[in-house]
Amino acid sequence: MIHLENLSIGYRAKHSPKVVVSGLSADIGGGELTCLLGANGVGKSTLLRTLSAFQPKLGGHIYIIGKELEEYADRDLARLLGVVLTERPDVHNLSVEDIIGLGRSPYTGFWGTLHQEDREAVARAAALVGIEPLLGRMADTLSDGERQKVMIAKTLAQETPVILLDEPTAFLDFPSKVEIMRLLHRLSRDAGKAVFLSTHDLDLALQLADRIWLLDKEQGLSVGTPEDLALDGTLSRYFVRPGVGFDAGTGLFRVEQPCTRRIRLTGEGVRAAMIQKALRRNGIEAGGEVLSDCCVEVSGEHYLLTVPGRAPFETRTVEEAVRLLLTSFS
């Protein structure tokens, strides 16, 4: 759908251009969810605005379905690219149906009159996003999550093969973030669209994206599936800073706590994983390979603690087990 060739992006300053990133070459495919990741200030929003034709490129090429971006007339481009921005839309005195209908503007002409085919497109878009019950609601009565779904439906009513979104989950609570990301993943599949978005929701992107674009000022642009980027070490090099670690086993990032003590942990399953997590948070590394006189044994629904100088102790809660171990070490 979109092909970048040696693209340079940035801003046209008074005396000389301000280049943010250069040498970008990559593809955005149809039927895929592609997530753009990168630290603040690396150029994610600049790239989205450049792809959306909101600001000019500084060099290189952007091809959309084989044709240079700037060769398209605005009306034709509006039938190819649908854009959802970060800013919360400040809309009053319009119903949800009215807002979605605005997505038909590339087809309705100057007066914006909706005909039967336009109303059908609005209904299809609402059905795809699952917001038919909201159609009669006024926009200023919607929650943030509902409003974001409406803006996505408006873009779907535009019937473009490409959808570009800048931080679509920025103002949402975690369940709503998951819902929106799953929705976009499903839309890429069901509607065959190329969905490209920037996000700071790293773990969600690594779990749901078909392809990751990892933008870094030092490394440039790395592109691949989350799994390939994990296997080749790209993701582990991404956040090289204290307190952040990459778990190669899960392919996700985690908070790292410095551990100053080690104890032996025996047992398997979710209870063993939870006590290990709680102990790591408290600076204690626990594992079956650790050689230590202190031991936590997971047995059924109980934790059996063995600490030198104290009688073995059994508890059913992680909290009590951690408290006893911390007391023993103090």
C-alpha positions in Angstrom: 0.0 0.0 0.0 2.7 2.5 1.0 6.4 2.4 0.1 9.0 4.7 1.6 12.3 5.2 -0.3 15.2 7.0 1.4 12.7 9.4 3.0 13.8 12.4 5.0 11.3 14.1 7.4 11.4 17.3 9.4 10.6 21.0 9.2 11.3 23.7 6.7 13.0 26.4 8.8 13.7 29.9 7.7 17.3 29.5 6.8 17.8 25.7 6.5 15.6 22.6 6.9 15.5 20.9 10.3 15.9 17.2 9.6 14.4 14.9 12.2 15.0 11.5 10.6 16.5 10.6 7.2 17.1 7.5 5.1 13.8 5.8 5.9 12.9 2.9 3.6 10.1 0.5 4.4 6.7 -0.8 3.3 3.2 -0.7 4.9 1.2 -3.7 3.7 -2.5 -4.2 3.3 -4.4 -6.4 5.7 -1.8 -5.8 8.5 -1.6 -3.8 11.7 1.7 -1.9 11.8 2.8 -0.1 14.9 5.4 2.7 15.0 7.4 2.7 18.3 10.0 5.1 19.5 11.0 7.4 22.3 9.6 10.9 22.8 11.1 13.3 20.3 12.3 10.7 17.9 10.0 11.8 15.1 6.9 9.5 15.3 4.3 12.3 15.0 6.4 14.0 12.3 6.4 10.8 10.3 2.7 10.4 10.7 2.0 14.0 9.6 4.3 13.5 6.6 2.6 10.3 5.5 -0.8 12.1 6.0 0.4 15.0 3.7 -0.1 17.5 6.5 3.5 18.6 6.1 5.9 18.1 3.2 8.8 15.7 3.2 12.3 17.0 3.0 13.6 14.3 0.6 13.2 10.9 -0.8 9.9 9.3 -1.9 6.5 8.3 -0.5 4.6 6.0 -2.9 0.9 5.2 -2.3 -0.3 2.3 -4.4 2.6 3.0 -6.8 2.2 6.7 -7.2 4.1 9.6 -5.5 2.1 11.1 -2.6 2.4 14.7 -3.9 1.0 13.7 -7.3 -2.4 13.0 -5.9 -5.0 15.8 -5.8 -6.4 16.4 -2.3 -9.8 14.9 -3.2 -8.2 11.7 -4.6 -5.9 11.5 -1.5 -8.9 11.8 0.8 -10.2 8.6 -0.8 -6.9 6.8 -0.1 -5.9 7.9 3.4 -8.0 8.1 6.5 -6.4 9.8 9.5 -7.2 9.8 13.2 -5.2 12.3 15.2 -4.1 12.4 18.8 -6.1 15.4 19.8 -9.5 14.9 21.4 -12.1 16.2 19.0 -14.0 19.1 20.5 -17.4 18.5 18.9 -20.7 20.0 20.0 -24.3 19.8 18.7 -23.5 16.8 16.5 -24.8 13.3 16.9 -22.6 10.3 16.5 -24.2 9.6 13.1 -23.5 13.1 12.0 -19.8 12.8 12.9 -19.4 9.5 11.1 -21.2 11.0 8.1 -18.4 13.7 7.9 -16.2 10.8 6.7 -18.2 10.8 3.5 -17.0 14.4 2.6 -14.7 13.1 -0.2 -17.8 11.8 -2.0 -20.6 14.2 -1.1 -19.3 17.4 -2.7 -19.5 21.0 -1.5 -22.8 20.8 0.3 -22.1 17.5 2.1 -25.5 16.0 1.5 -25.7 12.3 2.4 -27.4 10.1 -0.2 -28.5 6.6 0.3 -25.1 5.1 -0.5 -23.5 7.4 2.0 -25.9 6.5 4.8 -25.3 2.8 4.0 -21.5 3.5 4.3 -22.1 5.2 7.7 -24.1 2.2 8.9 -21.4 -0.2 7.8 -18.7 1.7 9.5 -20.7 1.8 12.8 -21.4 -1.9 12.5 -17.7 -2.7 11.9 -16.7 -0.8 15.0 -19.7 -2.1 17.0 -21.2 1.2 17.9 -24.7 1.0 16.4 -26.3 1.8 19.8 -24.4 5.1 19.9 -25.7 6.5 16.6 -28.4 8.6 18.2 -26.2 9.9 21.0 -24.7 13.4 21.0 -21.0 13.6 20.7 -20.4 15.5 24.0 -22.1 12.7 26.0 -19.5 10.1 25.0 -16.7 8.7 27.0 -13.1 8.9 25.7 -13.2 5.3 24.5 -16.6 5.8 22.8 -15.4 9.0 21.2 -12.3 7.2 19.8 -14.4 4.5 18.3 -16.6 7.1 16.7 -13.5 8.8 15.1 -12.4 5.4 13.8 -15.8 4.7 12.4 -15.7 8.2 10.7 -12.5 7.1 9.0 -14.0 3.8 8.0 -16.9 5.6 6.4 -14.3 7.4 4.3 -13.7 4.0 2.7 -9.9 4.4 2.3 -7.5 1.4 1.9 -5.1 3.1 4.4 -5.8 4.3 7.9 -3.1 6.3 9.8 -3.5 6.9 13.5 -1.4 9.0 15.8 -1.5 7.7 19.4 -5.1 6.4 19.2 -5.0 5.0 22.8 -3.4 8.0 24.4 -6.3 9.1 26.6 -7.8 5.8 27.4 -7.8 3.5 30.4 -6.2 0.1 30.0 -9.3 -2.0 29.1 -10.2 0.6 26.5 -6.6 0.6 25.1 -6.9 -3.2 24.7 -10.3 -2.8 23.1 -9.2 -0.2 20.6 -6.0 -2.1 19.6 -7.9 -5.3 19.2 -10.5 -3.4 17.1 -7.8 -2.0 14.8 -6.2 -5.5 14.4 -9.5 -7.0 13.5 -10.3 -4.2 11.0 -7.0 -4.7 9.2 -8.0 -8.4 8.8 -11.7 -8.1 8.1 -11.6 -5.0 5.9 -8.2 -5.7 4.3 -6.9 -2.3 5.2 -3.4 -1.1 5.9 -3.6 0.2 9.5 -0.5 2.1 10.6 -0.4 3.8 14.0 2.1 5.3 16.4 1.9 4.3 20.1 3.6 4.4 23.4 1.7 1.3 24.5 4.7 -1.0 24.0 3.4 -4.3 25.4 0.1 -4.0 23.5 1.9 -3.3 20.3 4.3 -6.2 20.8 1.3 -8.5 21.4 -1.1 -7.4 18.6 1.0 -5.8 15.8 1.7 -7.8 12.7 4.7 -5.6 12.0 6.7 -3.2 14.2 8.5 -0.1 13.0 11.1 0.8 15.6 12.4 4.3 15.2 15.6 5.3 17.0 17.8 8.4 16.6 21.0 6.2 16.7 19.9 3.1 15.0 17.4 4.6 12.5 14.4 2.5 11.5 14.2 -1.2 12.2 11.2 -3.1 10.7 10.0 -6.7 11.4 7.5 -8.8 13.2 7.7 -8.5 17.0 9.1 -12.0 17.2 11.9 -11.5 14.7 12.9 -8.2 16.3 13.0 -10.1 19.7 15.1 -12.9 18.3 17.6 -10.8 16.5 18.2 -8.6 19.6 16.7 -5.4 18.2 14.2 -5.0 21.0 16.7 -5.8 23.7 18.8 -2.9 22.4 15.9 -0.5 22.2 15.5 0.6 25.9 19.1 0.5 27.3 18.5 2.3 30.5 18.3 1.5 34.2 15.1 -0.3 35.4 14.0 -1.6 32.0 14.7 -5.1 30.8 13.6 -7.2 27.9 12.4 -10.7 28.6 13.5 -12.8 25.6 11.2 -15.7 26.8 8.0 -13.6 26.5 9.1 -11.0 24.0 8.0 -8.2 26.3 9.6 -5.6 28.4 9.6 -5.6 32.2 10.6 -3.5 35.1 13.9 -4.6 36.6 14.5 -4.4 40.3 18.1 -4.8 41.6 18.3 -8.0 43.7 20.7 -8.1 46.7 19.6 -11.5 48.1 18.9 -15.0 46.6 16.8 -17.9 47.8 15.8 -21.2 46.4 12.3 -21.6 45.0 10.8 -25.0 44.3 7.4 -25.7 42.6 5.7 -24.7 39.4 2.6 -23.0 38.1 1.0 -19.7 38.7 1.6 -19.6 42.4 5.4 -20.1 41.9 5.4 -17.3 39.3 3.5 -15.0 41.7 5.8 -15.5 44.7 8.8 -15.1 42.4 7.4 -11.8 41.1 6.7 -10.5 44.6 10.2 -11.4 45.8 11.9 -9.8 42.9 10.0 -6.6 43.6 11.5 -6.7 47.1 15.0 -7.3 45.9 15.1 -11.1 46.3 15.9 -13.3 43.4 14.2 -16.7 43.7 14.7 -19.7 41.5 15.2 -23.5 41.4 18.9 -23.1 40.4 19.7 -20.9 43.4 21.9 -22.5 46.1 20.7 -21.2 49.4 19.7 -22.4 52.9 16.6 -20.2 52.6 13.9 -21.9 50.5 10.3 -21.4 49.5 8.4 -24.5 48.4 5.2 -24.2 46.6 2.9 -27.1 47.6 -0.7 -27.0 46.4 -2.2 -23.8 47.7 0.5 -23.3 50.3 3.9 -21.8 50.6 6.4 -23.6 52.9 9.2 -21.5 54.1 12.5 -22.8 55.4 14.8 -20.2 57.0 17.9 -21.1 59.1 17.4 -20.6 62.8 13.6 -20.7 62.5 11.0 -23.4 62.4 9.5 -24.1 59.0 6.5 -21.9 58.4 3.5 -22.5 56.1 1.2 -19.8 54.7 -1.4 -19.4 52.0 -0.7 -15.8 51.0 2.2 -14.2 49.1 2.0 -11.2 51.4 2.7 -13.3 54.5 5.4 -15.3 52.9 7.3 -12.2 51.7 6.9 -10.5 55.1 8.4 -13.4 56.9 11.4 -13.6 54.5 12.0 -9.9 54.8 11.9 -10.1 58.5 14.3 -13.0 58.5 16.8 -11.1 56.3 16.7 -7.9 58.5 
